[in-house]
Amino acid sequence: MALLGDGLAIGAMAVMTQTHENARRDAPRVFRALTIAGSDSGGGAGIQADLKTFAALEVYGLSALTAITAQNTQGVRAVQELPPELVEAQIDAVLEDIGADAAKTGMLSSAPIIEATARCIQRWRLRLVVDPVMVAKSGDVLLQPEAMQTLSTVLLPLAEVITPNLFEAEMLTGQRIETLDDMRAAAQALHALGSRHVVVKGGHRASDPIDVYFDGKHFTELRAERIPTQHTHGTDCTFSAALTAFIARGLPVAEAVMQAKHYITEAIRHAPGLGHGQGPVGHFWQWQQAH
């Protein structure tokens, strides 16, 4: 009787295991995106903004922390970089187990961290969005000057998309940018550095917030209304995270760019108004509308 009981138990376990495996095969695809960036203790930018954006767009978020910052809506008080080998270990750990459909970079403050990140991007053959973070909204410098060359020559050639704001585009190209023609010229110069797609963001212009998207052949102007608010902390991070999420979901880059533009525009419109300085945007605006 014991043998019969054991056999029935083993048979039941086998059926349960097979049922579980069938359920996994039939489950909806889980899209995954990795952010390699610094932490914002105020939750409006950096890793925190990226993970909120991924979640809002129904993408499973993975993270590799590059630096810890003590900051809020009024400014950055302290920064502590993590060792490059620890950054690399985080990336390898999550990718060898969970994997990612796309990745993005944010704050990579030093040349060794940029180089470690680039090794991982090449090793895992990741589709990459580069947000070349240099200065926080408060004016605090987040990229060491000596790392600029490494960013341009080591990381940008690996990027599928690069998303600089006007200041970052000026620093990377050495060109003054004031007009739409200047933005187009900068996009071409950045494309020549190796990135296959370029979005030069125009939110800091005094006129309408027009972004210029360049795919190597054609220019597209992404237009939106200017929303009167001081709560724009983390807009660059959020836009690039949304772009990464849409790429991870399988959208063509051109469509992903347009969807990301719409997402960040509405996130600014629905900013919760937190803090005494430049507050965060509303990452979950779609959920709020649904309820």
Residue frames relative to the residue before (quaternion, step in Angstrom):
aa qw qx qy qz dx dy dz
M 1.0000 0.0000 0.0000 0.0000 0.00 0.00 0.00
A 0.6201 0.5509 -0.3498 0.4353 3.58 1.04 -0.75
L 0.6525 0.5101 -0.3236 0.4575 3.55 0.99 -0.89
L 0.6384 0.5188 -0.3290 0.4637 3.56 1.00 -0.82
G 0.6540 0.5127 -0.3134 0.4596 3.57 0.95 -0.87
D 0.6502 0.5067 -0.3195 0.4673 3.57 0.93 -0.89
G 0.6558 0.5247 -0.3175 0.4402 3.56 0.95 -0.86
L 0.6494 0.5053 -0.3168 0.4717 3.56 1.02 -0.85
A 0.6472 0.5257 -0.3212 0.4490 3.57 1.01 -0.85
I 0.6572 0.5038 -0.3065 0.4694 3.55 0.98 -0.91
G 0.6480 0.5225 -0.3177 0.4541 3.56 1.00 -0.84
A 0.6476 0.5161 -0.3157 0.4632 3.58 1.00 -0.84
M 0.6413 0.5226 -0.3214 0.4609 3.58 1.02 -0.81
A 0.6439 0.5250 -0.3209 0.4547 3.56 1.00 -0.82
V 0.6439 0.5133 -0.3167 0.4708 3.57 1.03 -0.85
M 0.6570 0.5103 -0.3118 0.4591 3.59 0.94 -0.88
T 0.6463 0.5200 -0.3163 0.4602 3.57 0.99 -0.84
Q 0.6642 0.4976 -0.3024 0.4688 3.56 0.94 -0.91
T 0.6340 0.5301 -0.3258 0.4593 3.57 1.02 -0.84
H 0.6443 0.5210 -0.3100 0.4662 3.57 1.02 -0.86
E 0.6623 0.4973 -0.3079 0.4683 3.58 0.94 -0.86
N 0.6367 0.5165 -0.3306 0.4675 3.60 1.00 -0.76
A 0.6402 0.5234 -0.3244 0.4593 3.58 1.01 -0.83
R 0.6416 0.5193 -0.3265 0.4606 3.58 1.01 -0.79
R 0.6618 0.5059 -0.3117 0.4571 3.58 0.96 -0.83
D 0.7147 0.4529 -0.2467 0.4725 3.57 1.06 -0.79
A 0.5172 0.6593 -0.4144 0.3550 3.61 1.23 -0.28
P 0.5942 -0.5664 0.4221 0.3846 3.61 -1.14 0.55
R 0.5857 -0.5874 0.4321 0.3538 3.56 -1.15 0.66
V 0.2446 -0.7449 0.6037 0.1441 3.58 -0.97 0.88
F 0.2383 -0.7718 0.5762 0.1247 3.56 -0.56 1.17
R 0.1555 -0.8109 0.5634 0.0292 3.57 -1.00 0.90
A 0.0122 -0.7871 0.6167 -0.0084 3.56 -1.03 0.81
L 0.2557 -0.7691 0.5751 0.1109 3.54 -1.07 0.85
T 0.1214 -0.7629 0.6294 0.0841 3.56 -1.01 0.84
I 0.1251 -0.7577 0.6394 0.0372 3.54 -0.96 1.00
A 0.3440 0.7519 -0.4550 0.3306 3.57 0.01 1.27
G 0.5924 -0.5688 0.4402 0.3629 3.52 -1.36 0.01
S 0.5028 -0.6406 0.4961 0.3013 3.53 -1.31 0.34
D 0.1632 -0.7411 0.6434 0.1005 3.55 -1.15 0.78
S 0.3514 -0.7761 0.4821 0.2044 3.57 -0.35 1.21
G 0.6337 0.5225 -0.3284 0.4664 3.59 1.24 -0.37
G 0.4676 -0.7388 0.3912 0.2871 3.58 1.30 -0.09
G 0.5964 0.6222 -0.3587 0.3583 3.61 1.21 -0.01
A 0.7772 0.2041 -0.0965 0.5873 3.57 1.19 -0.51
G 0.7341 0.4679 -0.2810 0.4040 3.55 -1.32 -0.31
I 0.8437 -0.1441 0.1342 0.4994 3.52 -1.25 -0.63
Q 0.6682 0.5218 -0.3151 0.4267 3.57 0.88 -0.94
A 0.6657 0.4858 -0.3054 0.4771 3.60 0.92 -0.86
D 0.6387 0.5385 -0.3278 0.4412 3.57 0.98 -0.83
L 0.6964 0.4722 -0.2818 0.4612 3.58 0.83 -0.96
K 0.6133 0.5264 -0.3506 0.4730 3.60 1.06 -0.66
T 0.6636 0.5066 -0.3050 0.4583 3.56 0.93 -0.90
F 0.6279 0.5246 -0.3363 0.4664 3.58 0.93 -0.86
A 0.6767 0.4968 -0.2985 0.4541 3.58 0.85 -0.96
A 0.6480 0.5297 -0.3188 0.4449 3.58 0.94 -0.87
L 0.7439 0.3724 -0.1991 0.5180 3.57 1.10 -0.71
E 0.5091 -0.7057 0.3775 0.3165 3.56 1.28 0.53
V 0.4779 0.5955 -0.4799 0.4320 3.53 0.88 1.08
Y 0.4262 -0.6968 0.5128 0.2643 3.57 -0.91 0.91
G 0.2403 -0.8221 0.5069 0.0974 3.57 -0.63 1.14
L 0.1239 -0.7454 0.6527 0.0555 3.52 -1.08 0.92
S 0.1228 -0.8245 0.5500 0.0509 3.59 -1.08 0.54
A 0.0729 -0.7299 0.6764 0.0664 3.48 -1.34 0.57
L 0.2841 -0.8004 0.5125 0.1263 3.54 -0.44 1.25
T 0.2083 -0.7968 0.5586 0.0983 3.59 -0.90 0.96
A 0.7976 -0.0126 0.0450 0.6014 3.58 1.15 -0.58
I 0.2921 -0.7083 0.6114 0.1978 3.53 -1.30 0.46
T 0.0646 -0.7951 0.6020 0.0349 3.57 -0.85 0.93
A 0.2657 -0.6910 0.6420 0.1993 3.53 -1.24 0.58
Q 0.2846 0.7675 -0.5217 0.2404 3.56 -0.26 1.24
N 0.1199 -0.7491 0.6436 0.1011 3.50 -1.39 0.26
T 0.7637 -0.3676 0.2355 0.4756 3.60 -1.16 -0.31
Q 0.6812 0.5036 -0.2803 0.4514 3.60 1.26 -0.27
G 0.7931 -0.2695 0.1644 0.5209 3.59 1.15 -0.27
V 0.5241 -0.6054 0.5037 0.3241 3.52 -1.41 0.10
R 0.2270 -0.8120 0.5280 0.1023 3.57 -0.69 1.07
A 0.7998 -0.0491 0.0628 0.5949 3.58 1.08 -0.67
V 0.1142 -0.7746 0.6199 0.0517 3.55 -1.22 0.64
Q 0.0092 -0.7744 0.6326 0.0049 3.57 -1.02 0.84
E 0.3037 -0.7523 0.5579 0.1746 3.58 -0.57 1.16
L 0.3562 -0.6788 0.5879 0.2585 3.53 -1.28 0.45
P 0.6072 -0.5625 0.4022 0.3913 3.61 -1.11 0.51
P 0.5752 -0.6180 0.4028 0.3535 3.63 -0.93 0.80
E 0.6445 0.5283 -0.3321 0.4418 3.59 1.00 -0.76
L 0.6371 0.5061 -0.3308 0.4780 3.60 1.13 -0.57
V 0.5963 0.5398 -0.3551 0.4763 3.59 1.10 -0.66
E 0.6736 0.4980 -0.2866 0.4649 3.56 0.89 -0.98
A 0.6499 0.5237 -0.3162 0.4510 3.59 0.98 -0.82
Q 0.6280 0.5306 -0.3385 0.4577 3.60 1.01 -0.75
I 0.6633 0.5101 -0.3084 0.4524 3.57 0.87 -0.95
D 0.6802 0.4900 -0.2943 0.4588 3.57 0.84 -0.99
A 0.6411 0.5552 -0.3319 0.4130 3.58 0.94 -0.88
V 0.7361 0.4131 -0.2593 0.4694 3.60 0.78 -0.94
L 0.6823 0.5045 -0.3071 0.4309 3.59 0.99 -0.74
E 0.6690 0.4954 -0.3263 0.4479 3.61 0.97 -0.70
D 0.7074 0.4246 -0.2530 0.5052 3.57 1.23 -0.37
I 0.8217 0.2477 -0.0899 0.5054 3.58 0.67 -1.13
G 0.2883 -0.7740 0.5123 0.2353 3.58 1.00 -0.80
A 0.1532 -0.7793 0.6007 0.0919 3.57 -1.30 0.20
D 0.4089 -0.7063 0.5298 0.2307 3.54 -1.13 0.75
A 0.7739 -0.0354 0.0235 0.6319 3.58 1.28 -0.41
A 0.1555 -0.7779 0.6018 0.0920 3.55 -1.27 0.37
K 0.1251 -0.7686 0.6191 0.1017 3.53 -1.27 0.37
T 0.2439 -0.7346 0.6069 0.1804 3.53 -1.25 0.46
G 0.1654 -0.7539 0.6276 0.1020 3.50 -1.25 0.63
M 0.8375 -0.0195 0.0527 0.5435 3.56 -0.57 -1.16
L 0.0967 0.7356 -0.6599 0.1184 3.54 -0.60 1.27
S 0.1604 -0.8982 0.4018 0.0778 3.52 0.36 1.30
S 0.7995 0.2416 -0.1213 0.5364 3.62 1.11 -0.47
A 0.6553 -0.5223 0.3797 0.3920 3.55 -1.27 0.43
P 0.6613 0.4998 -0.3383 0.4454 3.68 0.85 -0.77
I 0.6452 0.4997 -0.3291 0.4751 3.62 1.02 -0.70
I 0.6256 0.5245 -0.3335 0.4715 3.58 1.01 -0.77
E 0.6709 0.5007 -0.2983 0.4584 3.59 0.89 -0.91
A 0.6429 0.5132 -0.3221 0.4685 3.60 0.98 -0.81
T 0.6473 0.5147 -0.3103 0.4688 3.57 0.99 -0.85
A 0.6562 0.5217 -0.3102 0.4484 3.58 0.92 -0.91
R 0.6155 0.5404 -0.3510 0.4538 3.60 1.01 -0.74
C 0.6780 0.4901 -0.2931 0.4628 3.56 0.95 -0.87
I 0.6192 0.5429 -0.3441 0.4511 3.58 0.99 -0.80
Q 0.6813 0.4729 -0.2811 0.4829 3.58 0.95 -0.86
R 0.6492 0.5371 -0.3208 0.4326 3.57 0.94 -0.89
W 0.7848 0.3256 -0.1544 0.5043 3.57 0.92 -0.93
R 0.3491 -0.7803 0.4622 0.2359 3.59 1.33 0.07
L 0.1926 0.8311 -0.4915 0.1749 3.52 0.90 1.02
R 0.4203 -0.6152 0.5933 0.3046 3.53 -1.23 0.57
L 0.1010 -0.8648 0.4907 -0.0342 3.55 -0.47 1.25
V 0.1444 -0.7239 0.6695 0.0830 3.51 -1.14 0.89
V 0.1429 -0.7956 0.5854 0.0620 3.59 -0.75 1.05
D 0.0961 -0.7293 0.6764 0.0356 3.53 -0.81 1.12
P 0.2177 -0.8387 0.4846 0.1197 3.62 -0.09 1.25
V 0.1079 -0.8430 0.5261 0.0300 3.55 0.48 1.27
M 0.0261 -0.8196 0.5716 -0.0288 3.55 -0.78 1.08
V 0.8022 0.0463 0.0302 0.5944 3.55 0.95 -0.94
A 0.4388 -0.6803 0.5195 0.2733 3.58 -1.01 0.81
K 0.6875 -0.4689 0.3534 0.4273 3.58 -1.28 0.33
S 0.6635 0.5198 -0.2903 0.4531 3.57 1.13 -0.72
G 0.5822 -0.5870 0.3736 0.4207 3.59 1.28 -0.25
D 0.5017 0.6594 -0.4245 0.3651 3.58 1.25 -0.10
V 0.4319 -0.7177 0.4924 0.2363 3.58 -0.89 1.02
L 0.1181 -0.8206 0.5588 0.0196 3.57 -0.82 1.07
L 0.7115 0.3325 -0.2450 0.5684 3.60 1.31 0.05
Q 0.4129 -0.7111 0.5089 0.2546 3.55 -0.71 1.04
P 0.5737 -0.6359 0.3853 0.3437 3.63 -0.83 0.94
E 0.6794 0.5044 -0.2973 0.4422 3.59 0.97 -0.81
A 0.6255 0.5474 -0.3365 0.4425 3.60 1.27 -0.23
M 0.4560 0.7159 -0.4361 0.2990 3.58 1.26 -0.24
Q 0.6673 0.5046 -0.3008 0.4578 3.57 0.91 -0.90
T 0.6399 0.5217 -0.3224 0.4630 3.58 1.00 -0.79
L 0.6196 0.5389 -0.3337 0.4629 3.56 1.02 -0.81
S 0.7031 0.4893 -0.2683 0.4408 3.58 0.86 -1.01
T 0.7943 0.3650 -0.1683 0.4555 3.55 0.84 -0.99
V 0.7397 0.4128 -0.2222 0.4827 3.59 1.11 -0.60
L 0.7939 0.3385 -0.1738 0.4744 3.60 0.80 -0.98
L 0.6546 0.5499 -0.3375 0.3940 3.60 0.83 -0.91
P 0.6445 0.5192 -0.3557 0.4341 3.66 0.92 -0.64
L 0.6571 0.5024 -0.3097 0.4689 3.61 1.24 -0.32
A 0.5786 0.6440 -0.3525 0.3553 3.57 1.26 -0.35
E 0.3671 -0.6733 0.5944 0.2422 3.50 -1.15 0.74
V 0.7832 0.0230 0.0017 0.6214 3.56 1.11 -0.77
I 0.0990 -0.7507 0.6479 0.0829 3.56 -1.14 0.71
T 0.1559 -0.8337 0.5294 0.0201 3.59 -0.87 0.99
P 0.0938 0.8328 -0.5417 0.0647 3.65 0.58 1.02
N 0.3918 -0.6334 0.5919 0.3080 3.54 -1.24 0.42
L 0.7513 -0.4137 0.2408 0.4543 3.59 -1.23 0.09
F 0.6505 0.5159 -0.3208 0.4558 3.59 0.92 -0.87
E 0.6781 0.4901 -0.2908 0.4642 3.58 0.88 -0.94
A 0.6383 0.5164 -0.3266 0.4683 3.59 1.01 -0.76
E 0.6334 0.5184 -0.3290 0.4711 3.60 1.03 -0.74
M 0.6703 0.5011 -0.3024 0.4562 3.59 0.92 -0.88
L 0.6996 0.4785 -0.2740 0.4545 3.58 0.95 -0.83
T 0.7640 0.3668 -0.1935 0.4942 3.59 1.05 -0.72
G 0.3685 -0.7262 0.4967 0.3000 3.58 1.13 -0.55
Q 0.5730 0.5868 -0.3648 0.4408 3.57 1.30 0.31
R 0.4253 -0.6602 0.5539 0.2764 3.55 -1.14 0.71
I 0.1208 -0.8089 0.5744 0.0333 3.59 -0.85 1.00
E 0.0873 0.8059 -0.5774 0.0978 3.56 -0.59 1.17
T 0.7865 0.2774 -0.1266 0.5371 3.58 1.02 -0.78
L 0.6691 -0.4666 0.3750 0.4404 3.56 -1.31 0.09
D 0.6149 0.5347 -0.3500 0.4620 3.59 1.05 -0.67
D 0.6239 0.5239 -0.3328 0.4749 3.58 1.06 -0.73
M 0.6447 0.5194 -0.3192 0.4611 3.58 1.00 -0.80
R 0.6409 0.5108 -0.3247 0.4721 3.58 1.00 -0.77
A 0.6532 0.5105 -0.3143 0.4626 3.58 0.95 -0.85
A 0.6450 0.5105 -0.3155 0.4731 3.58 1.02 -0.79
A 0.6311 0.5343 -0.3315 0.4543 3.58 1.00 -0.81
Q 0.6487 0.5076 -0.3115 0.4739 3.58 0.99 -0.80
A 0.6554 0.5111 -0.3093 0.4621 3.58 0.98 -0.86
L 0.6676 0.4869 -0.3001 0.4767 3.58 1.00 -0.78
H 0.6032 0.5422 -0.3488 0.4696 3.57 1.08 -0.68
A 0.6432 0.5358 -0.3170 0.4458 3.58 1.03 -0.77
L 0.6149 0.5455 -0.3492 0.4498 3.60 1.20 -0.40
G 0.7205 -0.4762 0.2357 0.4456 3.59 1.25 -0.10
S 0.5758 0.5853 -0.3958 0.4113 3.61 1.12 -0.45
R 0.4385 -0.7361 0.4541 0.2443 3.58 -0.82 0.97
H 0.7717 0.1245 -0.0804 0.6184 3.59 1.20 -0.52
V 0.1124 -0.7972 0.5921 0.0348 3.58 -1.06 0.77
V 0.0509 -0.7500 0.6578 0.0468 3.54 -1.08 0.82
V 0.1173 -0.7660 0.6300 0.0510 3.58 -0.56 1.18
K 0.2485 -0.8153 0.5118 0.1081 3.56 -0.42 1.25
G 0.2360 -0.8250 0.5074 0.0787 3.54 -0.82 1.05
G 0.2934 0.8032 -0.4822 0.1905 3.57 1.17 0.38
H 0.6830 0.4907 -0.2901 0.4566 3.60 1.15 -0.53
R 0.4758 0.6485 -0.4575 0.3791 3.59 1.25 0.05
A 0.5581 -0.6123 0.4452 0.3396 3.56 -1.16 0.61
S 0.6856 0.4539 -0.2770 0.4971 3.58 1.13 -0.62
D 0.8129 -0.2501 0.1728 0.4967 3.58 -1.24 -0.38
P 0.4719 -0.6919 0.4710 0.2769 3.63 -1.01 0.81
I 0.1102 0.8089 -0.5601 0.1407 3.56 0.28 1.32
D 0.2016 -0.7516 0.6169 0.1180 3.58 -0.92 0.96
V 0.2534 -0.7490 0.5915 0.1578 3.56 -1.17 0.62
Y 0.1298 -0.7829 0.6075 0.0334 3.55 -0.74 1.14
F 0.0386 -0.7956 0.6040 -0.0278 3.57 -0.87 1.05
D 0.1896 -0.8142 0.5431 0.0779 3.57 -0.72 1.10
G 0.6813 -0.4595 0.2804 0.4960 3.56 1.27 0.26
K 0.7766 0.2356 -0.1299 0.5696 3.55 1.28 -0.41
H 0.8224 0.1590 -0.0268 0.5456 3.54 0.87 -1.01
F 0.3210 -0.7169 0.5882 0.1922 3.54 -1.25 0.64
T 0.0555 -0.7638 0.6419 0.0387 3.54 -1.15 0.72
E 0.2669 -0.7509 0.5833 0.1571 3.56 -0.91 0.93
L 0.1804 -0.7724 0.6044 0.0742 3.55 -0.83 1.06
R 0.0781 -0.8410 0.5351 -0.0170 3.54 -0.28 1.30
A 0.0793 0.7626 -0.6400 0.0506 3.53 -1.21 0.64
E 0.5671 -0.5839 0.4495 0.3679 3.54 -1.24 0.39
R 0.4311 -0.6551 0.5413 0.3033 3.55 -1.20 0.47
I 0.2334 -0.7887 0.5593 0.1029 3.56 -0.63 1.14
P 0.3668 -0.7587 0.4908 0.2211 3.62 -0.57 1.07
T 0.3940 0.6864 -0.5218 0.3182 3.58 -0.23 1.28
Q 0.3752 -0.6973 0.5544 0.2564 3.56 -1.20 0.48
H 0.6029 0.5955 -0.3418 0.4063 3.57 1.29 -0.25
T 0.3000 0.7556 -0.5151 0.2717 3.54 0.26 1.35
H 0.3107 0.7617 -0.5135 0.2440 3.57 1.18 0.43
G 0.8267 0.2216 -0.1732 0.4873 3.57 -0.86 0.98
T 0.3589 0.7557 -0.4931 0.2387 3.60 1.18 0.24
D 0.6472 0.5155 -0.3308 0.4538 3.61 0.95 -0.80
C 0.6520 0.5088 -0.3076 0.4706 3.58 0.93 -0.90
T 0.6872 0.5039 -0.2828 0.4402 3.54 0.89 -1.00
F 0.6359 0.5195 -0.3331 0.4634 3.59 0.96 -0.80
S 0.7044 0.4580 -0.2801 0.4643 3.59 0.78 -0.98
A 0.6210 0.5246 -0.3458 0.4685 3.60 1.09 -0.61
A 0.6388 0.5113 -0.3238 0.4750 3.58 1.00 -0.80
L 0.6304 0.5288 -0.3236 0.4672 3.57 0.98 -0.83
T 0.6531 0.5110 -0.3021 0.4703 3.58 0.96 -0.90
A 0.6526 0.5198 -0.3144 0.4528 3.58 0.95 -0.87
F 0.6799 0.4785 -0.3013 0.4670 3.59 0.90 -0.85
I 0.6146 0.5138 -0.3454 0.4888 3.60 1.08 -0.63
A 0.6370 0.5274 -0.3241 0.4595 3.59 0.98 -0.85
R 0.6773 0.4825 -0.2829 0.4780 3.58 1.10 -0.68
G 0.6193 -0.6106 0.3171 0.3783 3.58 1.27 0.06
L 0.4373 0.6925 -0.4744 0.3226 3.61 1.19 0.17
P 0.5283 -0.5779 0.4994 0.3708 3.61 -1.12 0.55
V 0.6453 -0.5664 0.3386 0.3848 3.58 -1.06 0.73
A 0.6485 0.5306 -0.3334 0.4321 3.61 0.86 -0.90
E 0.6842 0.4630 -0.2855 0.4859 3.59 0.93 -0.85
A 0.6198 0.5474 -0.3357 0.4512 3.57 1.05 -0.78
V 0.6250 0.5343 -0.3300 0.4636 3.59 1.03 -0.80
M 0.6826 0.4841 -0.2939 0.4619 3.60 0.84 -0.92
Q 0.6524 0.5043 -0.3161 0.4692 3.59 0.97 -0.81
A 0.6478 0.5158 -0.3158 0.4632 3.58 1.02 -0.80
K 0.6153 0.5414 -0.3385 0.4623 3.59 1.06 -0.74
H 0.6584 0.4927 -0.3067 0.4792 3.59 0.94 -0.84
Y 0.6504 0.5320 -0.3214 0.4367 3.58 0.91 -0.90
I 0.7104 0.4482 -0.2837 0.4625 3.62 0.78 -0.95
T 0.5963 0.5592 -0.3691 0.4422 3.60 1.06 -0.64
E 0.7049 0.4455 -0.2619 0.4858 3.57 0.88 -0.93
A 0.6015 0.5493 -0.3599 0.4550 3.60 1.12 -0.60
I 0.6337 0.5008 -0.3237 0.4927 3.59 1.07 -0.71
R 0.6442 0.5363 -0.3172 0.4436 3.58 0.94 -0.89
H 0.7720 0.3347 -0.1645 0.5146 3.58 1.03 -0.82
A 0.2056 0.7937 -0.5427 0.1825 3.61 1.11 0.61
P 0.4526 -0.7366 0.4350 0.2517 3.61 -0.83 0.94
G 0.4542 -0.7229 0.4338 0.2880 3.61 1.22 -0.13
L 0.3402 0.7632 -0.4801 0.2670 3.56 1.06 0.76
G 0.7915 0.3507 -0.2446 0.4368 3.55 -1.21 0.55
H 0.5112 -0.6552 0.4801 0.2809 3.53 -1.37 0.25
G 0.7019 0.4018 -0.2668 0.5242 3.59 1.28 0.00
Q 0.7598 -0.2458 0.2416 0.5514 3.53 -0.86 -1.03
G 0.2063 -0.8403 0.4954 0.0775 3.54 -0.16 1.34
P 0.6498 -0.5378 0.3783 0.3814 3.57 -1.31 0.24
V 0.5064 -0.6115 0.5086 0.3333 3.54 -1.33 0.30
G 0.5591 -0.6158 0.4443 0.3327 3.56 -1.32 0.21
H 0.2203 -0.8345 0.4912 0.1172 3.57 0.12 1.27
F 0.7630 0.3591 -0.1899 0.5027 3.59 1.07 -0.68
W 0.1650 0.8334 -0.5126 0.1246 3.59 1.09 0.68
Q 0.6221 0.5492 -0.3540 0.4314 3.59 1.03 -0.68
W 0.6438 0.5131 -0.3163 0.4713 3.57 1.04 -0.80
Q 0.6366 0.5359 -0.3284 0.4469 3.57 0.99 -0.83
Q 0.6527 0.5078 -0.3127 0.4673 3.57 0.99 -0.82
A 0.6547 0.5341 -0.3083 0.4370 3.57 1.04 -0.81
H 0.7481 0.3409 -0.1948 0.5350 3.58 1.21 -0.52
